[in-house]
């Protein structure tokens, strides 16, 4: 029984040490109303700028010039 109490005390001390070194940590729970922060809407709905990828069937049927010579 005493091992459980000592283990809890060590774990609690370690957790408090890590949380104190973590900086600005909000342990207040879920926020509602004016204090809630949200991601700007235009950044979340921005279109992807990556080039489209060719389908695998088009790549597989493309001739390979250097391998046939």
Backbone as JSON Lines, residues from 0, in Angstrom:
{"i":0,"aa":"X","n":[0.82,-1.19,0.0],"ca":[0.0,0.0,0.0],"c":[0.87,1.26,0.0]}
{"i":1,"aa":"X","n":[1.95,1.21,0.77],"ca":[2.8,2.4,0.83],"c":[3.48,2.66,-0.49]}
{"i":2,"aa":"X","n":[3.67,1.61,-1.32],"ca":[4.29,1.79,-2.64],"c":[3.38,2.57,-3.57]}
{"i":3,"aa":"X","n":[2.08,2.35,-3.44],"ca":[1.11,3.09,-4.27],"c":[1.14,4.57,-3.91]}
{"i":4,"aa":"X","n":[1.19,4.88,-2.63],"ca":[1.22,6.28,-2.18],"c":[2.51,6.96,-2.63]}
{"i":5,"aa":"X","n":[3.63,6.29,-2.5],"ca":[4.91,6.87,-2.93],"c":[4.93,7.04,-4.44]}
{"i":6,"aa":"X","n":[4.42,6.05,-5.18],"ca":[4.35,6.16,-6.64],"c":[3.47,7.31,-7.08]}
{"i":7,"aa":"X","n":[2.33,7.5,-6.42],"ca":[1.45,8.62,-6.75],"c":[2.13,9.94,-6.48]}
{"i":8,"aa":"X","n":[2.81,10.06,-5.34],"ca":[3.5,11.31,-4.99],"c":[4.59,11.63,-6.0]}
{"i":9,"aa":"X","n":[5.35,10.62,-6.41],"ca":[6.41,10.84,-7.41],"c":[5.81,11.25,-8.74]}
{"i":10,"aa":"X","n":[4.75,10.56,-9.16],"ca":[4.11,10.89,-10.44],"c":[3.5,12.28,-10.41]}
{"i":11,"aa":"X","n":[2.85,12.64,-9.31],"ca":[2.25,13.97,-9.2],"c":[3.32,15.06,-9.22]}
{"i":12,"aa":"X","n":[4.42,14.82,-8.53],"ca":[5.52,15.8,-8.53],"c":[6.12,15.96,-9.91]}
{"i":13,"aa":"X","n":[6.3,14.85,-10.62],"ca":[6.82,14.91,-11.98],"c":[5.87,15.65,-12.91]}
{"i":14,"aa":"X","n":[4.58,15.38,-12.77],"ca":[3.59,16.06,-13.62],"c":[3.58,17.56,-13.35]}
{"i":15,"aa":"X","n":[3.63,17.96,-12.11],"ca":[3.66,19.39,-11.78],"c":[4.94,20.05,-12.3]}
{"i":16,"aa":"X","n":[6.06,19.36,-12.23],"ca":[7.32,19.91,-12.74],"c":[7.23,20.11,-14.25]}
{"i":17,"aa":"X","n":[6.71,19.12,-14.98],"ca":[6.6,19.23,-16.43],"c":[5.64,20.33,-16.83]}
{"i":18,"aa":"X","n":[4.5,20.43,-16.13],"ca":[3.54,21.48,-16.44],"c":[4.08,22.87,-16.12]}
{"i":19,"aa":"X","n":[4.89,23.01,-15.09],"ca":[5.44,24.32,-14.75],"c":[6.49,24.76,-15.76]}
{"i":20,"aa":"X","n":[7.18,23.82,-16.41],"ca":[8.19,24.15,-17.42],"c":[7.58,24.34,-18.8]}
{"i":21,"aa":"X","n":[6.29,24.02,-18.97],"ca":[5.66,24.04,-20.28],"c":[5.27,25.41,-20.8]}
{"i":22,"aa":"X","n":[5.32,26.43,-20.02],"ca":[4.95,27.75,-20.49],"c":[3.49,28.06,-20.19]}
{"i":23,"aa":"X","n":[2.79,28.65,-21.15],"ca":[1.4,29.07,-20.96],"c":[0.46,27.91,-21.27]}
{"i":24,"aa":"X","n":[0.12,27.13,-20.26],"ca":[-0.76,25.98,-20.43],"c":[-2.09,26.32,-19.78]}
{"i":25,"aa":"X","n":[-3.16,26.22,-20.56],"ca":[-4.49,26.52,-20.06],"c":[-5.19,25.22,-19.68]}
{"i":26,"aa":"X","n":[-5.43,25.03,-18.4],"ca":[-6.1,23.84,-17.9],"c":[-7.57,24.13,-17.62]}
{"i":27,"aa":"X","n":[-8.12,25.18,-18.25],"ca":[-9.48,25.61,-17.96],"c":[-10.57,24.81,-18.64]}
{"i":28,"aa":"X","n":[-10.24,23.93,-19.55],"ca":[-11.27,23.14,-20.21],"c":[-11.74,23.78,-21.5]}
{"i":29,"aa":"X","n":[-12.88,23.33,-21.95],"ca":[-13.43,23.78,-23.23],"c":[-13.94,25.21,-23.1]}
{"i":30,"aa":"X","n":[-13.63,26.04,-24.1],"ca":[-14.02,27.45,-24.07],"c":[-15.23,27.69,-24.97]}
{"i":31,"aa":"X","n":[-16.09,28.58,-24.55],"ca":[-17.26,28.99,-25.33],"c":[-17.36,30.5,-25.27]}
{"i":32,"aa":"X","n":[-17.86,31.09,-26.33],"ca":[-18.09,32.52,-26.32],"c":[-16.91,33.31,-26.86]}
{"i":33,"aa":"X","n":[-16.71,34.5,-26.29],"ca":[-15.71,35.44,-26.8],"c":[-14.29,34.97,-26.55]}
{"i":34,"aa":"X","n":[-14.06,34.18,-25.49],"ca":[-12.69,33.75,-25.19],"c":[-12.24,32.59,-26.05]}
{"i":35,"aa":"X","n":[-13.14,32.0,-26.84],"ca":[-12.77,30.88,-27.72],"c":[-12.0,31.42,-28.92]}
{"i":36,"aa":"X","n":[-10.93,30.73,-29.3],"ca":[-10.14,31.12,-30.46],"c":[-10.46,30.2,-31.62]}
{"i":37,"aa":"X","n":[-10.5,30.77,-32.8],"ca":[-10.83,30.0,-34.0],"c":[-9.8,30.26,-35.08]}
{"i":38,"aa":"X","n":[-9.65,29.29,-35.99],"ca":[-8.77,29.45,-37.15],"c":[-9.49,30.34,-38.15]}
{"i":39,"aa":"X","n":[-8.78,31.28,-38.79],"ca":[-9.44,32.11,-39.81],"c":[-10.05,31.25,-40.9]}
{"i":40,"aa":"X","n":[-11.23,31.63,-41.35],"ca":[-11.97,30.81,-42.31],"c":[-11.27,30.72,-43.66]}
{"i":41,"aa":"X","n":[-10.65,31.8,-44.12],"ca":[-10.01,31.78,-45.45],"c":[-8.81,30.84,-45.48]}
{"i":42,"aa":"X","n":[-8.13,30.64,-44.36],"ca":[-6.98,29.74,-44.35],"c":[-7.41,28.27,-44.38]}
{"i":43,"aa":"X","n":[-8.55,27.98,-43.79],"ca":[-9.03,26.6,-43.75],"c":[-9.6,26.16,-45.09]}
{"i":44,"aa":"X","n":[-10.13,27.1,-45.88],"ca":[-10.76,26.73,-47.15],"c":[-9.9,27.08,-48.36]}
{"i":45,"aa":"X","n":[-8.6,27.35,-48.17],"ca":[-7.72,27.68,-49.28],"c":[-7.53,26.47,-50.18]}
{"i":46,"aa":"X","n":[-7.58,26.65,-51.51],"ca":[-7.4,25.51,-52.4],"c":[-5.95,25.02,-52.41]}
{"i":47,"aa":"X","n":[-5.79,23.76,-52.67],"ca":[-4.45,23.18,-52.72],"c":[-3.75,23.66,-53.99]}
{"i":48,"aa":"X","n":[-2.46,23.98,-53.89],"ca":[-1.72,24.5,-55.04],"c":[-0.82,23.44,-55.66]}
{"i":49,"aa":"X","n":[-0.92,22.2,-55.23],"ca":[-0.07,21.15,-55.77],"c":[-0.51,20.79,-57.18]}
{"i":50,"aa":"X","n":[0.45,20.39,-58.01],"ca":[0.15,20.0,-59.38],"c":[-0.63,18.68,-59.38]}
{"i":51,"aa":"X","n":[-1.57,18.53,-60.3],"ca":[-2.33,17.28,-60.34],"c":[-1.44,16.11,-60.72]}
{"i":52,"aa":"X","n":[-1.75,14.96,-60.19],"ca":[-0.98,13.76,-60.44],"c":[-1.65,12.96,-61.54]}
{"i":53,"aa":"X","n":[-0.85,12.46,-62.49],"ca":[-1.4,11.67,-63.6],"c":[-1.87,10.32,-63.06]}
{"i":54,"aa":"X","n":[-2.96,9.79,-63.62],"ca":[-3.42,8.48,-63.17],"c":[-2.4,7.39,-63.49]}
{"i":55,"aa":"X","n":[-2.42,6.33,-62.72],"ca":[-1.44,5.26,-62.87],"c":[-1.54,4.58,-64.23]}
{"i":56,"aa":"X","n":[-2.74,4.49,-64.8],"ca":[-2.88,3.84,-66.1],"c":[-2.2,4.63,-67.21]}
{"i":57,"aa":"X","n":[-2.22,5.97,-67.12],"ca":[-1.56,6.8,-68.13],"c":[-0.04,6.69,-68.01]}
{"i":58,"aa":"X","n":[0.45,6.57,-66.8],"ca":[1.89,6.46,-66.59],"c":[2.39,5.1,-67.05]}
{"i":59,"aa":"X","n":[1.62,4.05,-66.8],"ca":[2.05,2.7,-67.16],"c":[2.05,2.5,-68.67]}
{"i":60,"aa":"X","n":[1.15,3.16,-69.4],"ca":[1.08,2.97,-70.85],"c":[1.98,3.92,-71.62]}
{"i":61,"aa":"X","n":[2.65,4.85,-70.95],"ca":[3.55,5.78,-71.64],"c":[4.8,5.03,-72.1]}
{"i":62,"aa":"X","n":[5.23,5.27,-73.34],"ca":[6.42,4.58,-73.83],"c":[7.68,5.08,-73.16]}
{"i":63,"aa":"X","n":[8.62,4.2,-72.95],"ca":[9.9,4.56,-72.35],"c":[10.93,4.52,-73.48]}
{"i":64,"aa":"X","n":[11.43,5.71,-73.88],"ca":[12.32,5.82,-75.03],"c":[13.71,5.24,-74.76]}
{"i":65,"aa":"X","n":[14.23,5.47,-73.55],"ca":[15.59,5.04,-73.29],"c":[15.69,3.53,-73.08]}
{"i":66,"aa":"X","n":[14.64,2.88,-72.67],"ca":[14.7,1.44,-72.42],"c":[14.56,0.64,-73.71]}
{"i":67,"aa":"X","n":[13.95,1.21,-74.74],"ca":[13.75,0.46,-75.97],"c":[14.96,0.53,-76.9]}
{"i":68,"aa":"X","n":[15.93,1.35,-76.62],"ca":[17.09,1.49,-77.51],"c":[18.23,0.63,-77.09]}
